Amino acid sequence: MRLRNAALVAIVAVAVGWPFVVENRYITHIGVLMAISISTSVSLNMMLRIGQLSIAQAAFMGLGAYTSTLLVMRLGLPFLLAFPASGLLVAAFAAVIGPIFLRVKGVYFVLLTFALGEGIVLVFQEWVSLFGGNNGIHSIPKASLFGMTLVSPRSYYFLALALAAVTFLAAVGIFRSAVGAVLDSLNENEPLSQSLGVNPLSYRVAVFAVAGFFTGLAGSVYAHYTGFLSPDAFTFWSLVDMLVINVIGGIGSPLGPVLGAILLVPLPELLRDVRQYQMLSYGLLLLTAVLFLPSGIVGLLRKLQRRWLP
Amino acid sequence: MAPVTQLLEVTGLSKRFRGLRAVDDVSFGMAKGELFGIIGPNGAGKTTLFNLITGTLSPTAGEIRFRGDAITGLKPDAVARRGIVRTFQATTIFRDASVRDNVRRAYLLRTLHQPARLTVYRAELQAADAEAGEILELLELDRVSAQYARELPYGSQKLLGVAMALATRPRLLLMDEPAAGLNPSETRALAALFQRLRGRGIDIVLVEHDVRLVMSVCDRILVLNYGRAIALGRPDEIRTDPQVIEAYLGGADDIA
């Protein structure tokens, strides 16, 4: 237990402290992307835990990003309001479509959310007057919090890190609580759980909405950080990134996507010199993980922990 | 017959699968305090009737009333929350949880039936624990409460299924072939359990293959054949009913 607390303190110290030691804008930039990626991937992890792979999560991030951007640019709302609004809007959207979409399961849900995601991106592309079409939206105002405008990558890193931490703690909290026991029961044996009185659809919709909420918030941070939005950031391929992060990190625990994002987000940058081999190395890494680490990095760590720390 | 308060009332219930009439215009009423049996040869429609009552299937025609309210077409979880809880023919339990946790989970699934809140109060968890302990004692599973459910012998796994149903505090327990796969001593223990459950005010509908068991414990019996109700009455009436004997042709020994 003491070891665990010490490890926790060390992790928090490193996560908060490194941007002061490594004063490199580019590396901090990767840190921001990493933290945003943790939020979206942990959100996707919540869906995977209930056995429903939602392909629309990337488009949901886009919904959050455009919502926050338009609220600030068109309606002049402060970021402090636009930020939570972007999460709430995506959550509300998920809560409205959830009762229809989550009636189906497995591959049908995957296909349905794929179509939904493509549809949302198409709206971003075709509704030029609102979303700026394929040219996107430029010069998105920087986020400001309590009269302080966030300009430096480091300040965005802390914003994104806070969001990542809250998302992670929410996922851990939900799945460790009694609600988590209900969700695991539904995943394990739905007919039995339903025969005992639980309404399966209502729980799936709730998880869909919570996952949408955090994904929307991540979209908002992304928009104000990059200052530029275009629809192609929210396509199917962004979802594949979130999924690979989950698979390599391990989908059985919210810690999986955290470790997956820390490992995988910097990878394209590290492989920059061998750009032509980037997809190939990505593929090899995935293949290795699936074949040799079926429970991801988390599974490997658990195995090592059992061997070395009895 | 004097009208009694009907607990469960089924009127003109039918279920068709394409051309097949799995359940065909079945009507019966069950009074509070009764132990009601449903028997019939293989493929008679027993399980389909059962699934119609629990909401697993929705009927083609007809009505089901429970305590005076129509419950026709409700989803299984809504039916369960009204107080009709089923047990399954096969063992249906959470295999990787302990026996006690299975019962505790059943209580939670009923209590947190929708995600209206995120926490369960300590008092409720204590209530769940107390409830689980009491139920396990009632079913004589208290000695194995720490074991994994998957490690239990088949008969005890079926009992655990009953324990989980009880944890949701049902008014009416629908048991789908509880005696299937049990040895004679387990079957005797099951018959004794029915009496204990009745003592707690829980009514039971028994769908069973073991005609002897049904004849010995049930107050009234409905006999199905090819989806139709061919007889309804007390065991002694059923035993001598020519249509029932006909349906069990060659199996008259089973009935005697």
HADDOCK unambig.tbl for C-alpha pairs under 7 A between the chains (distance, minus, plus):
assign (segid A and resid 178 and name CA) (segid B and resid 119 and name CA) 6.75 0.50 0.50
assign (segid A and resid 178 and name CA) (segid B and resid 120 and name CA) 6.50 0.50 0.50
assign (segid A and resid 179 and name CA) (segid B and resid 118 and name CA) 6.32 0.50 0.50
assign (segid A and resid 182 and name CA) (segid B and resid 109 and name CA) 6.00 0.50 0.50
assign (segid A and resid 192 and name CA) (segid B and resid 92 and name CA) 6.63 0.50 0.50
assign (segid A and resid 193 and name CA) (segid B and resid 109 and name CA) 6.72 0.50 0.50
assign (segid A and resid 194 and name CA) (segid B and resid 76 and name CA) 6.18 0.50 0.50
assign (segid A and resid 194 and name CA) (segid B and resid 77 and name CA) 4.92 0.50 0.50
assign (segid A and resid 195 and name CA) (segid B and resid 76 and name CA) 5.62 0.50 0.50
assign (segid A and resid 195 and name CA) (segid B and resid 77 and name CA) 5.54 0.50 0.50
assign (segid A and resid 195 and name CA) (segid B and resid 80 and name CA) 6.13 0.50 0.50
assign (segid A and resid 195 and name CA) (segid B and resid 85 and name CA) 6.55 0.50 0.50
assign (segid A and resid 195 and name CA) (segid B and resid 86 and name CA) 6.62 0.50 0.50
assign (segid A and resid 196 and name CA) (segid B and resid 77 and name CA) 6.57 0.50 0.50
assign (segid A and resid 196 and name CA) (segid B and resid 80 and name CA) 6.06 0.50 0.50
assign (segid A and resid 196 and name CA) (segid B and resid 85 and name CA) 6.61 0.50 0.50
assign (segid A and resid 196 and name CA) (segid B and resid 106 and name CA) 6.25 0.50 0.50
assign (segid A and resid 196 and name CA) (segid B and resid 109 and name CA) 6.37 0.50 0.50
assign (segid A and resid 196 and name CA) (segid B and resid 110 and name CA) 5.96 0.50 0.50
assign (segid A and resid 196 and name CA) (segid B and resid 165 and name CA) 6.51 0.50 0.50
assign (segid A and resid 196 and name CA) (segid B and resid 168 and name CA) 6.50 0.50 0.50
assign (segid A and resid 197 and name CA) (segid B and resid 77 and name CA) 4.05 0.50 0.50
assign (segid A and resid 197 and name CA) (segid B and resid 78 and name CA) 6.46 0.50 0.50
assign (segid A and resid 197 and name CA) (segid B and resid 80 and name CA) 4.84 0.50 0.50
assign (segid A and resid 197 and name CA) (segid B and resid 81 and name CA) 5.33 0.50 0.50
assign (segid A and resid 197 and name CA) (segid B and resid 109 and name CA) 6.30 0.50 0.50
assign (segid A and resid 197 and name CA) (segid B and resid 110 and name CA) 4.87 0.50 0.50
assign (segid A and resid 197 and name CA) (segid B and resid 113 and name CA) 6.01 0.50 0.50
assign (segid A and resid 198 and name CA) (segid B and resid 77 and name CA) 5.45 0.50 0.50
assign (segid A and resid 198 and name CA) (segid B and resid 109 and name CA) 5.24 0.50 0.50
assign (segid A and resid 198 and name CA) (segid B and resid 110 and name CA) 5.75 0.50 0.50
assign (segid A and resid 198 and name CA) (segid B and resid 113 and name CA) 4.02 0.50 0.50
assign (segid A and resid 198 and name CA) (segid B and resid 114 and name CA) 6.40 0.50 0.50
assign (segid A and resid 199 and name CA) (segid B and resid 77 and name CA) 5.71 0.50 0.50
assign (segid A and resid 199 and name CA) (segid B and resid 113 and name CA) 5.69 0.50 0.50
assign (segid A and resid 199 and name CA) (segid B and resid 114 and name CA) 5.82 0.50 0.50
assign (segid A and resid 202 and name CA) (segid B and resid 114 and name CA) 5.99 0.50 0.50
assign (segid A and resid 202 and name CA) (segid B and resid 115 and name CA) 6.76 0.50 0.50
assign (segid A and resid 203 and name CA) (segid B and resid 114 and name CA) 6.41 0.50 0.50
assign (segid A and resid 203 and name CA) (segid B and resid 115 and name CA) 5.87 0.50 0.50
assign (segid A and resid 206 and name CA) (segid B and resid 115 and name CA) 6.91 0.50 0.50
